[in-house]
Amino acid sequence: MIMADILKIFLLIVGLLTVYVSYWLIAQALFPALVERARRHYAKPVKITFIGLLAAALPVIIGAAISSLPNPALKLTGVTLMLIPALLGLVGSAGLTLRIGAGLPAPADEQQPWRRGLRGGILLALTFLLPFVGWIVLPIWTLVSGFGAFILSVKEIRQSSNATPSAINLTASQATAG
């Protein structure tokens, strides 16, 4: 193996781990309430893993069947159907990174709460470097449990929005304005 091959493999691995951390930070920035709920659901990791596994099985099986068809448009549809649980799993697993990062508090967390997610994301991504378990088991478990956390978080948000309708607070001038 020449140095270029080693550098190529190293940069591919670092790039993949950076993409994981980036998705987790983006999820935390765009959906902070959902990620916070997912963090709380990670208190029961077995439950969310089974929910994620059951929920992801159908789209993955149907997607694999559709993608095996000869039509290119159907292949794209099948691959897309298989990727949806993985992408939603990344959003849900941002709760795991937040949980890991909250377990390692720092003084700057009050001013910059995103640092918890960054710390947790970096540590979780580094565990993916462990041979065999980190290459196969941990990434799959992270996505499956993240999908389960995503499903439970969305369900919780819907239940809370249906149970308590949002009140409209108007001042006296706004109420008479129009």
N, C-alpha and C positions, 0 to 999 in steps of 0.2 A: 504494500500500500504506500502510495506516495503522499506527500504532505497535502497536496490538493484534495485528495480523497478524504483524508482525516478532517481537514477544514470544512469540506462540503458537508459531511455528516454532522459535525459539531454545530455548524450554523443552521442546519435544518432542524436539529433538536432544539436549539436555543430559540429559533423562530417559532416553532410549534408551541413551546412553553410560553413565549411572549404573547402569542395569540390567545391562549387560554386566559392568561391574566388580564389581557385587554378586554375580552368579552365579559369577564366578571366585573371589571371596573365600570364598563359601559352599562351593564345591567344595574349596578348599584347607583349609577348616576341618573339613569332614565326612569327606573322603577324603584325608588327607595322604600316605599311602603311594602311592595311585594317582596323585596329582598329581605326586609326586616321580618316579615311574617315567615318567610322561608327559613330564616335563621332560627326562629322559635320552633319550627317544625323539625329541625335537625336534633331536637332533644329526644326524638323517637326515630332513630335512623332505620331500624328494621321495618317499622310501619311504612315510612315513605319509600323505602326500597321496594317493598312488595307492591305498593300502589303504583310506583313508577314502572315496575316490571310488567304488571298486568296491563297498564294503560299503553305502554310502548309496544307490547307484543303485537297487537292488531295492526297498527300502521306499518310496522316493520315487515310483518309477514305479507300483508297486502302489497306493500311497496316492492318487496322482493319478487312477488309473483308478477306484478305489472311490469317491472323493469326487465324481466326475462323475455318479454314479448318482442318481436322483431321491429315493431314500429318505433322510430326514434323519439317521436313525441310522447309515446307511452313510456319509453325508458326514462325520459326526463321527468315525467310525472311520478313514476315509481321511485326514482332516486329522491325527488323532492319530498315525497310522502315519508320516506325513511329518514330524511334529515330533519324534519320538523320536530320530532321528539328530542333529537340531539340538541338542536338550538334552544328549545324551551328548557331542556335539561341544564344547559349552560346558564340560563337566567336563574333557574332555581338553585343551582349549586353555588351561585354567588352568595346565597345565605350561609353555606358551609364556610366559604372563605371569610365572611363577616364574623361567623362564630369563632373560627380559628384566630382571626386577628383580634377579636375582643378578649380572648384568653391571654393575649400578650399586650397588655395596656402600655401606652406611652404617654408622656405628658402633653404631647402635641395633638392628641386625639380629640380634645375638646374644640380646638380651633379648626382642625382638619380631619373630620370624621372618615373621609375616604381612605385615610392611611390604614385604618383597620382592615379594610378590604384588600388593600395592596399587600400588607404584611401577610395576611392569611392566604391570599392568592399566590404569592411567591412561595410560601412554605408548602402549600398544597401542590403546586407545580413541581417543586423540587422533589416531592415524594414520588412523582411519576418517573424519576430517574432510576429508581430501584429496579434492578433486573427482574424480569418476569412478572412479579406482583405489580410493580409500578408501571410496567409497560402495557399490561393487559387488564388486570383485575381492577386496580384503582381508577383508571380513567373511565372504564365502563361503569363501575359502581357510582362514581361521581355523577355521570350523566343520568343514569337510571334513578338514583336517589334525588338528584336535582329535578328531574321530570316529576317525580312524586311530590316533592316540596312545592314545585310550581303549581301543580294541580290543586293541592290542598290550600295554597295561598290564594289562588284565584277564587276557589270555592268560598273561602272565608271572607274575602273582600265582597263577593256577591251577596253572601248572607248578611253581612253587616250593613251593606247599602240598602238591602230590601227591608231589613228590620227597623232601621232608623232613617227615615227620610230626612234629607238635609233641610235644615231650617233656614229661611231667608231672613237675614237681619237687616232691616232698613232703619235708617234714621228718620226723624220726622220730616226733614227737608226732602229726602229721597222719596218718601211715601207720597208726599203731596206734589212732587214735581211732575208726575206724569202719567 
